[in-house]
Amino acid sequence: MKDIDETITRRDFFSLVGWGGIAATFGGSAYSFYKFYFPNVLYETQKVFKIGKPSDYPEGLSEKWKKERQVWVVRNERGIYVMISICRHLGCTPNWFQDKQAFLCPCHGSIFSIEGNVLGGPSPRLLWRAAIKIDPTDGQIVVDFNHRQDPDPVSTEQGLRVDEASREVEPFFLNV
């Protein structure tokens, strides 16, 4: 009866180690080549963007940019403001219900008014408003998602509120 160790010669062993080293070198080189041309990059959407002209928005709420840019555009009788559609409780996306005239967060039940005040639920803060301005070259509304209005609310029987006049200030409100 022959032992398996006796069938592998010294030459076979070093040949196997040599070819294994060459294969590992080519494999490592191929992986490095791949990582060089396809690096780990996080592609984020632009945080400053245009949403069209003020005349594009009639009075009321527009959800035109909710899915693509996470903002609602609201026009009242005094002007335009842009709210960010992120619930301040845990970051969910509330939905607008026309019949209730309120934003309802589907995850934990926060309720917001069209002005962004908290009417109920666990949200500890109001909805953010994004900074906006008119681009002088083409007259479009420019939204700056990075610059957000975050006033300190007052607790009332109707929920957490902020005086609307204090929120309708530049750069978070356009008098158009």
N, CA and C atoms as an extended XYZ file, in Angstrom:
528
Properties=species:S:1:pos:R:3:atomname:S:1:resname:S:1:resid:I:1 pbc="F F F"
N         0.846       -1.166        0.000 N   MET     1
C         0.000        0.000        0.000 CA  MET     1
C         0.898        1.237        0.000 C   MET     1
N         0.611        2.176       -0.921 N   LYS     2
C         1.404        3.388       -1.052 CA  LYS     2
C         0.771        4.534       -0.284 C   LYS     2
N         1.586        5.353        0.309 N   ASP     3
C         1.124        6.549        1.014 CA  ASP     3
C         0.974        7.692       -0.001 C   ASP     3
N         0.022        8.602        0.213 N   ILE     4
C        -0.237        9.699       -0.719 CA  ILE     4
C         0.947       10.652       -0.765 C   ILE     4
N         1.614       10.887        0.381 N   ASP     5
C         2.757       11.805        0.417 CA  ASP     5
C         3.892       11.336       -0.491 C   ASP     5
N         3.980       10.061       -0.728 N   GLU     6
C         5.047        9.554       -1.561 CA  GLU     6
C         4.806        9.821       -3.036 C   GLU     6
N         3.550       10.076       -3.439 N   THR     7
C         3.266       10.331       -4.839 CA  THR     7
C         3.593       11.759       -5.248 C   THR     7
N         3.660       12.704       -4.319 N   ILE     8
C         3.982       14.089       -4.644 CA  ILE     8
C         5.487       14.270       -4.493 C   ILE     8
N         6.093       14.573       -5.587 N   THR     9
C         7.538       14.780       -5.555 CA  THR     9
C         7.855       16.211       -5.142 C   THR     9
N         9.092       16.392       -4.821 N   ARG    10
C         9.547       17.730       -4.433 CA  ARG    10
C         9.355       18.709       -5.593 C   ARG    10
N         9.634       18.278       -6.801 N   ARG    11
C         9.463       19.124       -7.989 CA  ARG    11
C         8.002       19.508       -8.190 C   ARG    11
N         7.093       18.544       -7.979 N   ASP    12
C         5.654       18.842       -8.119 CA  ASP    12
C         5.205       19.858       -7.072 C   ASP    12
N         5.701       19.710       -5.869 N   PHE    13
C         5.322       20.620       -4.798 CA  PHE    13
C         5.738       22.061       -5.119 C   PHE    13
N         6.997       22.255       -5.511 N   PHE    14
C         7.466       23.615       -5.818 CA  PHE    14
C         6.814       24.164       -7.087 C   PHE    14
N         6.502       23.311       -8.001 N   SER    15
C         5.791       23.744       -9.200 CA  SER    15
C         4.389       24.230       -8.847 C   SER    15
N         3.716       23.511       -7.977 N   LEU    16
C         2.374       23.900       -7.530 CA  LEU    16
C         2.412       25.222       -6.766 C   LEU    16
N         3.382       25.404       -5.880 N   VAL    17
C         3.519       26.655       -5.129 CA  VAL    17
C         3.847       27.810       -6.077 C   VAL    17
N         4.690       27.571       -7.039 N   GLY    18
C         5.059       28.620       -7.997 CA  GLY    18
C         3.879       29.082       -8.830 C   GLY    18
N         3.149       28.128       -9.400 N   TRP    19
C         1.972       28.495      -10.212 CA  TRP    19
C         0.887       29.140       -9.356 C   TRP    19
N         0.755       28.704       -8.133 N   GLY    20
C        -0.212       29.329       -7.218 CA  GLY    20
C         0.163       30.773       -6.942 C   GLY    20
N         1.455       31.051       -6.766 N   GLY    21
C         1.908       32.425       -6.552 CA  GLY    21
C         1.651       33.302       -7.760 C   GLY    21
N         1.901       32.767       -8.923 N   ILE    22
C         1.648       33.531      -10.159 CA  ILE    22
C         0.154       33.806      -10.315 C   ILE    22
N        -0.668       32.807      -10.043 N   ALA    23
C        -2.125       33.003      -10.141 CA  ALA    23
C        -2.594       34.048       -9.129 C   ALA    23
N        -2.058       34.016       -7.906 N   ALA    24
C        -2.437       35.010       -6.891 CA  ALA    24
C        -2.014       36.416       -7.312 C   ALA    24
N        -0.843       36.536       -7.935 N   THR    25
C        -0.368       37.845       -8.403 CA  THR    25
C        -1.278       38.400       -9.493 C   THR    25
N        -1.635       37.558      -10.473 N   PHE    26
C        -2.542       38.018      -11.531 CA  PHE    26
C        -3.932       38.351      -10.978 C   PHE    26
N        -4.408       37.544      -10.055 N   GLY    27
C        -5.720       37.816       -9.452 CA  GLY    27
C        -5.726       39.139       -8.690 C   GLY    27
N        -4.678       39.382       -7.909 N   GLY    28
C        -4.575       40.635       -7.165 CA  GLY    28
C        -4.461       41.826       -8.082 C   GLY    28
N        -3.690       41.654       -9.166 N   SER    29
C        -3.548       42.744      -10.133 CA  SER    29
C        -4.882       43.046      -10.813 C   SER    29
N        -5.618       42.000      -11.177 N   ALA    30
C        -6.916       42.203      -11.820 CA  ALA    30
C        -7.885       42.900      -10.864 C   ALA    30
N        -7.887       42.529       -9.600 N   TYR    31
C        -8.757       43.167       -8.610 CA  TYR    31
C        -8.374       44.645       -8.430 C   TYR    31
N        -7.076       44.932       -8.351 N   SER    32
C        -6.616       46.326       -8.233 CA  SER    32
C        -7.014       47.135       -9.459 C   SER    32
N        -6.876       46.545      -10.634 N   PHE    33
C        -7.280       47.210      -11.879 CA  PHE    33
C        -8.768       47.543      -11.835 C   PHE    33
N        -9.583       46.591      -11.422 N   TYR    34
C       -11.030       46.800      -11.322 CA  TYR    34
C       -11.346       47.923      -10.329 C   TYR    34
N       -10.741       47.914       -9.157 N   LYS    35
C       -11.026       48.932       -8.141 CA  LYS    35
C       -10.549       50.315       -8.591 C   LYS    35
N        -9.496       50.358       -9.397 N   PHE    36
C        -9.012       51.646       -9.892 CA  PHE    36
C       -10.025       52.280      -10.844 C   PHE    36
N       -10.586       51.497      -11.733 N   TYR    37
C       -11.528       52.044      -12.716 CA  TYR    37
C       -12.967       52.109      -12.210 C   TYR    37
N       -13.317       51.395      -11.173 N   PHE    38
C       -14.662       51.440      -10.588 CA  PHE    38
C       -14.559       51.671       -9.088 C   PHE    38
N       -14.148       52.857       -8.666 N   PRO    39
C       -13.976       53.113       -7.223 CA  PRO    39
C       -15.327       53.223       -6.520 C   PRO    39
N       -15.298       53.105       -5.205 N   ASN    40
C       -16.499       53.278       -4.400 CA  ASN    40
C       -16.797       54.769       -4.295 C   ASN    40
N       -17.813       55.185       -4.998 N   VAL    41
C       -18.194       56.596       -4.995 CA  VAL    41
C       -19.674       56.674       -4.682 C   VAL    41
N       -20.026       57.590       -3.807 N   LEU    42
C       -21.412       57.805       -3.473 CA  LEU    42
C       -21.925       58.975       -4.302 C   LEU    42
N       -22.847       58.686       -5.197 N   TYR    43
C       -23.406       59.735       -6.036 CA  TYR    43
C       -24.625       60.324       -5.336 C   TYR    43
N       -24.540       61.579       -4.943 N   GLU    44
C       -25.655       62.253       -4.299 CA  GLU    44
C       -26.252       63.270       -5.254 C   GLU    44
N       -27.510       63.518       -5.043 N   THR    45
C       -28.157       64.529       -5.866 CA  THR    45
C       -27.665       65.908       -5.456 C   THR    45
N       -27.771       66.855       -6.352 N   GLN    46
C       -27.354       68.214       -6.054 CA  GLN    46
C       -28.239       68.790       -4.957 C   GLN    46
N       -27.641       69.549       -4.074 N   LYS    47
C       -28.383       70.140       -2.959 CA  LYS    47
C       -28.855       71.553       -3.274 C   LYS    47
N       -28.376       72.134       -4.356 N   VAL    48
C       -28.862       73.432       -4.829 CA  VAL    48
C       -29.365       73.208       -6.246 C   VAL    48
N       -30.646       73.498       -6.459 N   PHE    49
C       -31.236       73.178       -7.751 CA  PHE    49
C       -32.366       74.162       -8.068 C   PHE    49
N       -32.758       74.187       -9.326 N   LYS    50
C       -33.826       75.072       -9.785 CA  LYS    50
C       -35.114       74.274       -9.950 C   LYS    50
N       -36.242       74.935       -9.643 N   ILE    51
C       -37.531       74.236       -9.722 CA  ILE    51
C       -38.519       74.930      -10.643 C   ILE    51
N       -38.073       75.916      -11.390 N   GLY    52
C       -38.971       76.587      -12.319 CA  GLY    52
C       -39.284       77.995      -11.850 C   GLY    52
N       -40.142       78.657      -12.605 N   LYS    53
C       -40.485       80.046      -12.312 CA  LYS    53
C       -41.645       80.119      -11.315 C   LYS    53
N       -41.727       81.228      -10.579 N   PRO    54
C       -42.839       81.372       -9.616 CA  PRO    54
C       -44.209       81.259      -10.271 C   PRO    54
N       -44.315       81.674      -11.533 N   SER    55
C       -45.614       81.590      -12.206 CA  SER    55
C       -46.039       80.148      -12.474 C   SER    55
N       -45.115       79.191      -12.329 N   ASP    56
C       -45.451       77.779      -12.528 CA  ASP    56
C       -46.257       77.197      -11.355 C   ASP    56
N       -46.327       77.947      -10.251 N   TYR    57
C       -46.955       77.408       -9.051 CA  TYR    57
C       -48.188       78.218       -8.671 C   TYR    57
N       -49.371       77.657       -8.887 N   PRO    58
C       -50.592       78.353       -8.449 CA  PRO    58
C       -50.730       78.244       -6.931 C   PRO    58
N       -51.677       78.961       -6.382 N   GLU    59
C       -51.864       78.950       -4.930 CA  GLU    59
C       -52.214       77.538       -4.455 C   GLU    59
N       -51.558       77.121       -3.384 N   GLY    60
C       -51.767       75.785       -2.831 CA  GLY    60
C       -50.449       75.028       -2.770 C   GLY    60
N       -50.558       73.724       -2.644 N   LEU    61
C       -49.383       72.863       -2.484 CA  LEU    61
C       -49.066       72.153       -3.793 C   LEU    61
N       -47.804       72.110       -4.156 N   SER    62
C       -47.358       71.367       -5.327 CA  SER    62
C       -46.429       70.244       -4.877 C   SER    62
N       -46.743       69.032       -5.307 N   GLU    63
C       -45.897       67.879       -4.984 CA  GLU    63
C       -45.025       67.467       -6.169 C   GLU    63
N       -44.852       68.385       -7.115 N   LYS    64
C       -44.101       68.097       -8.340 CA  LYS    64
C       -42.690       67.607       -8.055 C   LYS    64
N       -42.032       68.123       -7.017 N   TRP    65
C       -40.632       67.798       -6.746 CA  TRP    65
C       -40.449       66.865       -5.554 C   TRP    65
N       -41.530       66.330       -5.029 N   LYS    66
C       -41.423       65.496       -3.824 CA  LYS    66
C       -40.584       64.242       -4.066 C   LYS    66
N       -40.863       63.522       -5.122 N   LYS    67
C       -40.162       62.256       -5.364 CA  LYS    67
C       -38.717       62.485       -5.797 C   LYS    67
N       -38.509       63.442       -6.682 N   GLU    68
C       -37.169       63.658       -7.229 CA  GLU    68
C       -36.247       64.423       -6.289 C   GLU    68
N       -36.779       65.442       -5.603 N   ARG    69
C       -35.947       66.332       -4.786 CA  ARG    69
C       -36.340       66.416       -3.323 C   ARG    69
N       -37.374       65.711       -2.910 N   GLN    70
C       -37.851       65.708       -1.532 CA  GLN    70
C       -38.277       67.083       -1.034 C   GLN    70
N       -38.954       67.836       -1.859 N   VAL    71
C       -39.483       69.127       -1.414 CA  VAL    71
C       -40.916       69.302       -1.908 C   VAL    71
N       -41.671       70.079       -1.135 N   TRP    72
C       -42.977       70.551       -1.557 CA  TRP    72
C       -42.853       72.046       -1.789 C   TRP    72
N       -43.567       72.548       -2.759 N   VAL    73
C       -43.611       73.982       -3.010 CA  VAL    73
C       -45.006       74.464       -2.622 C   VAL    73
N       -45.038       75.447       -1.734 N   VAL    74
C       -46.314       75.964       -1.243 CA  VAL    74
C       -46.406       77.433       -1.611 C   VAL    74
N       -47.540       77.785       -2.214 N   ARG    75
C       -47.793       79.191       -2.518 CA  ARG    75
C       -49.052       79.602       -1.770 C   ARG    75
N       -48.914       80.655       -0.952 N   ASN    76
C       -50.087       81.210       -0.290 CA  ASN    76
C       -50.357       82.596       -0.878 C   ASN    76
N       -51.252       83.335       -0.281 N   GLU    77
C       -51.614       84.644       -0.841 CA  GLU    77
C       -50.479       85.660       -0.730 C   GLU    77
N       -49.474       85.392        0.099 N   ARG    78
C       -48.368       86.341        0.294 CA  ARG    78
C       -47.108       85.976       -0.494 C   ARG    78
N       -46.921       84.696       -0.824 N   GLY    79
C       -45.718       84.314       -1.548 CA  GLY    79
C       -45.508       82.808       -1.601 C   GLY    79
N       -44.240       82.416       -1.774 N   ILE    80
C       -43.880       81.010       -1.977 CA  ILE    80
C       -42.840       80.593       -0.943 C   ILE    80
N       -42.988       79.378       -0.433 N   TYR    81
C       -41.943       78.767        0.375 CA  TYR    81
C       -41.824       77.298       -0.009 C   TYR    81
N       -40.666       76.718        0.308 N   VAL    82
C       -40.375       75.326       -0.040 CA  VAL    82
C       -40.112       74.553        1.244 C   VAL    82
N       -40.877       73.493        1.469 N   MET    83
C       -40.682       72.656        2.648 CA  MET    83
C       -40.002       71.353        2.248 C   MET    83
N       -39.160       70.890        3.126 N   ILE    84
C       -38.444       69.637        2.899 CA  ILE    84
C       -39.307       68.496        3.420 C   ILE    84
N       -39.513       67.484        2.597 N   SER    85
C       -40.444       66.405        2.942 CA  SER    85
C       -39.760       65.300        3.740 C   SER    85
N       -39.222       65.702        4.879 N   ILE    86
C       -38.596       64.736        5.788 CA  ILE    86
C       -39.200       64.961        7.174 C   ILE    86
N       -39.812       63.915        7.707 N   CYS    87
C       -40.394       64.002        9.050 CA  CYS    87
C       -39.262       64.191       10.055 C   CYS    87
N       -39.468       65.080       10.993 N   ARG    88
C       -38.419       65.384       11.964 CA  ARG    88
C       -38.358       64.350       13.089 C   ARG    88
N       -39.234       63.371       13.076 N   HIS    89
C       -39.173       62.331       14.104 CA  HIS    89
C       -38.057       61.340       13.776 C   HIS    89
N       -38.203       60.598       12.676 N   LEU    90
C       -37.181       59.616       12.308 CA  LEU    90
C       -36.808       59.669       10.826 C   LEU    90
N       -37.198       60.712       10.127 N   GLY    91
C       -36.750       60.885        8.750 CA  GLY    91
C       -37.600       60.238        7.684 C   GLY    91
N       -38.821       59.859        8.012 N   CYS    92
C       -39.711       59.279        6.999 CA  CYS    92
C       -40.231       60.386        6.073 C   CYS    92
N       -40.929       59.991        5.028 N   THR    93
C       -41.499       60.960        4.095 CA  THR    93
C       -43.005       61.040        4.309 C   THR    93
N       -43.486       62.150        4.847 N   PRO    94
C       -44.946       62.296        5.031 CA  PRO    94
C       -45.662       62.435        3.693 C   PRO    94
N       -46.958       62.194        3.716 N   ASN    95
C       -47.798       62.335        2.531 CA  ASN    95
C       -48.825       63.427        2.782 C   ASN    95
N       -49.162       64.152        1.727 N   TRP    96
C       -50.155       65.205        1.823 CA  TRP    96
C       -51.541       64.623        1.580 C   TRP    96
N       -52.484       64.934        2.466 N   PHE    97
C       -53.867       64.508        2.315 CA  PHE    97
C       -54.721       65.757        2.149 C   PHE    97
N       -55.215       65.940        0.929 N   GLN    98
C       -55.974       67.129        0.585 CA  GLN    98
C       -57.233       67.250        1.434 C   GLN    98
N       -57.917       66.141        1.668 N   ASP    99
C       -59.165       66.208        2.429 CA  ASP    99
C       -58.943       66.611        3.884 C   ASP    99
N       -57.820       66.257        4.448 N   LYS   100
C       -57.510       66.624        5.834 CA  LYS   100
C       -56.693       67.900        5.934 C   LYS   100
N       -56.207       68.388        4.777 N   GLN   101
C       -55.335       69.569        4.740 CA  GLN   101
C       -54.160       69.394        5.704 C   GLN   101
N       -53.522       68.226        5.636 N   ALA   102
C       -52.407       67.941        6.546 CA  ALA   102
C       -51.462       66.933        5.904 C   ALA   102
N       -50.211       66.977        6.395 N   PHE   103
C       -49.212       65.968        6.046 CA  PHE   103
C       -49.270       64.897        7.124 C   PHE   103
N       -49.346       63.635        6.714 N   LEU   104
C       -49.371       62.535        7.672 CA  LEU   104
C       -48.161       61.655        7.423 C   LEU   104
N       -47.425       61.412        8.490 N   CYS   105
C       -46.266       60.526        8.380 CA  CYS   105
C       -46.755       59.086        8.501 C   CYS   105
N       -46.507       58.245        7.505 N   PRO   106
C       -47.055       56.892        7.523 CA  PRO   106
C       -46.395       55.971        8.544 C   PRO   106
N       -45.226       56.296        9.012 N   CYS   107
C       -44.486       55.383        9.890 CA  CYS   107
C       -44.930       55.474       11.346 C   CYS   107
N       -44.980       56.674       11.887 N   HIS   108
C       -45.234       56.800       13.314 CA  HIS   108
C       -46.373       57.761       13.632 C   HIS   108
N       -47.029       58.296       12.616 N   GLY   109
C       -48.247       59.064       12.837 CA  GLY   109
C       -48.097       60.536       13.123 C   GLY   109
N       -46.959       61.128       12.827 N   SER   110
C       -46.845       62.569       13.010 CA  SER   110
C       -47.753       63.275       12.011 C   SER   110
N       -48.334       64.376       12.453 N   ILE   111
C       -49.244       65.151       11.614 CA  ILE   111
C       -48.732       66.585       11.562 C   ILE   111
N       -48.630       67.125       10.336 N   PHE   112
C       -48.122       68.485       10.144 CA  PHE   112
C       -49.141       69.296        9.359 C   PHE   112
N       -49.198       70.591        9.663 N   SER   113
C       -50.047       71.495        8.887 CA  SER   113
C       -49.326       71.882        7.605 C   SER   113
N       -50.014       72.594        6.724 N   ILE   114
C       -49.393       73.019        5.470 CA  ILE   114
C       -48.268       74.022        5.724 C   ILE   114
N       -48.278       74.665        6.875 N   GLU   115
C       -47.191       75.581        7.242 CA  GLU   115
C       -46.002       74.840        7.849 C   GLU   115
N       -46.160       73.545        8.147 N   GLY   116
C       -45.082       72.755        8.728 CA  GLY   116
C       -45.170       72.614       10.228 C   GLY   116
N       -46.221       73.188       10.859 N   ASN   117
C       -46.390       73.048       12.304 CA  ASN   117
C       -46.798       71.619       12.654 C   ASN   117
N       -46.433       71.174       13.848 N   VAL   118
C       -46.776       69.826       14.295 CA  VAL   118
C       -48.167       69.864       14.917 C   VAL   118
N       -49.108       69.123       14.330 N   LEU   119
C       -50.468       69.069       14.854 CA  LEU   119
C       -50.678       67.876       15.768 C   LEU   119
N       -49.821       66.865       15.661 N   GLY   120
C       -49.949       65.682       16.497 CA  GLY   120
C       -48.849       64.687       16.190 C   GLY   120
N       -48.750       63.678       17.035 N   GLY   121
C       -47.759       62.630       16.818 CA  GLY   121
C       -46.448       62.899       17.531 C   GLY   121
N       -45.489       62.022       17.305 N   PRO   122
C       -44.251       62.100       18.089 CA  PRO   122
C       -43.200       63.085       17.590 C   PRO   122
N       -43.414       63.743       16.472 N   SER   123
C       -42.369       64.618       15.936 CA  SER   123
C       -42.042       65.743       16.922 C   SER   123
N       -40.767       65.910       17.249 N   PRO   124
C       -40.378       66.940       18.210 CA  PRO   124
C       -40.137       68.309       17.589 C   PRO   124
N       -40.107       68.382       16.259 N   ARG   125
C       -39.777       69.642       15.591 CA  ARG   125
C       -40.691       69.856       14.385 C   ARG   125
N       -40.717       71.099       13.904 N   LEU   126
C       -41.495       71.452       12.724 CA  LEU   126
C       -40.793       70.939       11.473 C   LEU   126
N       -41.524       70.939       10.361 N   LEU   127
C       -40.882       70.603        9.087 CA  LEU   127
C       -39.935       71.737        8.699 C   LEU   127
N       -38.790       71.361        8.116 N   TRP   128
C       -37.837       72.364        7.668 CA  TRP   128
C       -38.370       73.105        6.451 C   TRP   128
N       -37.933       74.350        6.319 N   ARG   129
C       -38.127       75.082        5.070 CA  ARG   129
C       -36.754       75.333        4.484 C   ARG   129
N       -36.653       75.157        3.191 N   ALA   130
C       -35.376       75.347        2.501 CA  ALA   130
C       -35.236       76.800        2.051 C   ALA   130
N       -34.005       77.253        1.982 N   ALA   131
C       -33.738       78.605        1.482 CA  ALA   131
C       -34.031       78.653       -0.009 C   ALA   131
N       -34.646       79.748       -0.445 N   ILE   132
C       -34.969       79.915       -1.862 CA  ILE   132
C       -34.644       81.339       -2.288 C   ILE   132
N       -34.379       81.473       -3.569 N   LYS   133
C       -34.163       82.796       -4.146 CA  LYS   133
C       -34.469       82.707       -5.641 C   LYS   133
N       -34.577       83.857       -6.257 N   ILE   134
C       -34.824       83.913       -7.703 CA  ILE   134
C       -33.483       84.084       -8.399 C   ILE   134
N       -33.213       83.230       -9.379 N   ASP   135
C       -31.997       83.372      -10.181 CA  ASP   135
C       -32.164       84.575      -11.110 C   ASP   135
N       -31.265       85.568      -11.026 N   PRO   136
C       -31.449       86.777      -11.838 CA  PRO   136
C       -31.286       86.550      -13.339 C   PRO   136
N       -30.641       85.468      -13.739 N   THR   137
C       -30.420       85.255      -15.174 CA  THR   137
C       -31.637       84.691      -15.890 C   THR   137
N       -32.315       83.733      -15.261 N   ASP   138
C       -33.452       83.107      -15.949 CA  ASP   138
C       -34.772       83.211      -15.183 C   ASP   138
N       -34.765       83.802      -13.999 N   GLY   139
C       -35.997       84.012      -13.253 CA  GLY   139
C       -36.560       82.782      -12.575 C   GLY   139
N       -35.776       81.704      -12.503 N   GLN   140
C       -36.256       80.488      -11.862 CA  GLN   140
C       -35.977       80.516      -10.357 C   GLN   140
N       -36.753       79.735       -9.621 N   ILE   141
C       -36.566       79.608       -8.182 CA  ILE   141
C       -35.400       78.652       -7.940 C   ILE   141
N       -34.437       79.090       -7.141 N   VAL   142
C       -33.291       78.259       -6.777 CA  VAL   142
C       -33.484       77.814       -5.337 C   VAL   142
N       -33.473       76.505       -5.117 N   VAL   143
C       -33.653       75.937       -3.788 CA  VAL   143
C       -32.294       75.507       -3.256 C   VAL   143
N       -31.974       75.963       -2.043 N   ASP   144
C       -30.745       75.549       -1.369 CA  ASP   144
C       -31.138       74.588       -0.247 C   ASP   144
N       -31.005       73.298       -0.534 N   PHE   145
C       -31.420       72.238        0.388 CA  PHE   145
C       -30.568       72.227        1.652 C   PHE   145
N       -29.356       72.753        1.589 N   ASN   146
C       -28.439       72.734        2.731 CA  ASN   146
C       -28.768       73.788        3.779 C   ASN   146
N       -29.387       74.863        3.365 N   HIS   147
C       -29.708       75.962        4.268 CA  HIS   147
C       -31.180       75.830        4.656 C   HIS   147
N       -31.419       75.455        5.921 N   ARG   148
C       -32.781       75.136        6.358 CA  ARG   148
C       -33.218       76.031        7.508 C   ARG   148
N       -34.488       76.355        7.504 N   GLN   149
C       -35.058       77.139        8.598 CA  GLN   149
C       -35.552       76.172        9.670 C   GLN   149
N       -35.107       76.379       10.894 N   ASP   150
C       -35.464       75.485       11.993 CA  ASP   150
C       -35.765       76.310       13.248 C   ASP   150
N       -36.941       76.959       13.302 N   PRO   151
C       -37.254       77.792       14.467 CA  PRO   151
C       -37.632       76.939       15.679 C   PRO   151
N       -37.526       77.545       16.853 N   ASP   152
C       -37.959       76.872       18.080 CA  ASP   152
C       -39.467       77.012       18.205 C   ASP   152
N       -40.189       75.893       18.244 N   PRO   153
C       -41.647       75.973       18.326 CA  PRO   153
C       -42.117       76.196       19.765 C   PRO   153
N       -43.361       76.641       19.877 N   VAL   154
C       -44.024       76.814       21.170 CA  VAL   154
C       -45.083       75.734       21.281 C   VAL   154
N       -45.142       75.086       22.421 N   SER   155
C       -46.133       74.039       22.620 CA  SER   155
C       -47.476       74.665       22.961 C   SER   155
N       -48.494       74.323       22.180 N   THR   156
C       -49.853       74.819       22.423 CA  THR   156
C       -50.793       73.626       22.469 C   THR   156
N       -52.066       73.887       22.695 N   GLU   157
C       -53.052       72.802       22.700 CA  GLU   157
C       -53.213       72.199       21.314 C   GLU   157
N       -52.917       72.987       20.263 N   GLN   158
C       -53.026       72.496       18.886 CA  GLN   158
C       -51.742       71.825       18.422 C   GLN   158
N       -50.708       71.795       19.224 N   GLY   159
C       -49.449       71.165       18.847 CA  GLY   159
C       -48.293       72.150       18.923 C   GLY   159
N       -47.179       71.786       18.283 N   LEU   160
C       -46.013       72.665       18.266 CA  LEU   160
C       -46.167       73.663       17.135 C   LEU   160
N       -46.069       74.952       17.483 N   ARG   161
C       -46.337       75.983       16.484 CA  ARG   161
C       -45.307       77.089       16.543 C   ARG   161
N       -45.199       77.746       15.399 N   VAL   162
C       -44.384       78.948       15.277 CA  VAL   162
C       -45.227       79.975       14.550 C   VAL   162
N       -45.126       81.217       14.967 N   ASP   163
C       -45.860       82.291       14.303 CA  ASP   163
C       -45.461       82.318       12.830 C   ASP   163
N       -46.450       82.291       11.949 N   GLU   164
C       -46.169       82.214       10.520 CA  GLU   164
C       -45.407       83.432       10.024 C   GLU   164
N       -45.661       84.594       10.605 N   ALA   165
C       -44.962       85.805       10.156 CA  ALA   165
C       -43.447       85.692       10.395 C   ALA   165
N       -43.059       84.988       11.458 N   SER   166
C       -41.627       84.836       11.718 CA  SER   166
C       -40.964       83.854       10.757 C   SER   166
N       -41.760       83.002       10.122 N   ARG   167
C       -41.193       82.047        9.159 CA  ARG   167
C       -41.159       82.618        7.740 C   ARG   167
N       -41.961       83.617        7.484 N   GLU   168
C       -42.019       84.184        6.137 CA  GLU   168
C       -40.995       85.294        5.991 C   GLU   168
N       -39.748       84.924        6.145 N   VAL   169
C       -38.641       85.876        6.012 CA  VAL   169
C       -37.657       85.330        4.985 C   VAL   169
N       -36.919       86.239        4.386 N   GLU   170
C       -35.873       85.804        3.446 CA  GLU   170
C       -34.759       85.114        4.214 C   GLU   170
N       -34.124       84.141        3.677 N   PRO   171
C       -34.236       83.580        2.336 CA  PRO   171
C       -35.195       82.396        2.247 C   PRO   171
N       -36.099       82.265        3.216 N   PHE   172
C       -36.988       81.105        3.235 CA  PHE   172
C       -38.377       81.396        2.681 C   PHE   172
N       -38.564       82.589        2.158 N   PHE   173
C       -39.869       82.976        1.643 CA  PHE   173
C       -39.672       83.973        0.517 C   PHE   173
N       -40.439       83.802       -0.548 N   LEU   174
C       -40.389       84.725       -1.672 CA  LEU   174
C       -41.693       85.506       -1.714 C   LEU   174
N       -41.598       86.821       -1.651 N   ASN   175
C       -42.790       87.669       -1.794 CA  ASN   175
C       -43.035       87.888       -3.284 C   ASN   175
N       -43.805       87.010       -3.882 N   VAL   176
C       -44.092       87.127       -5.317 CA  VAL   176
C       -45.585       87.139       -5.552 C   VAL   176
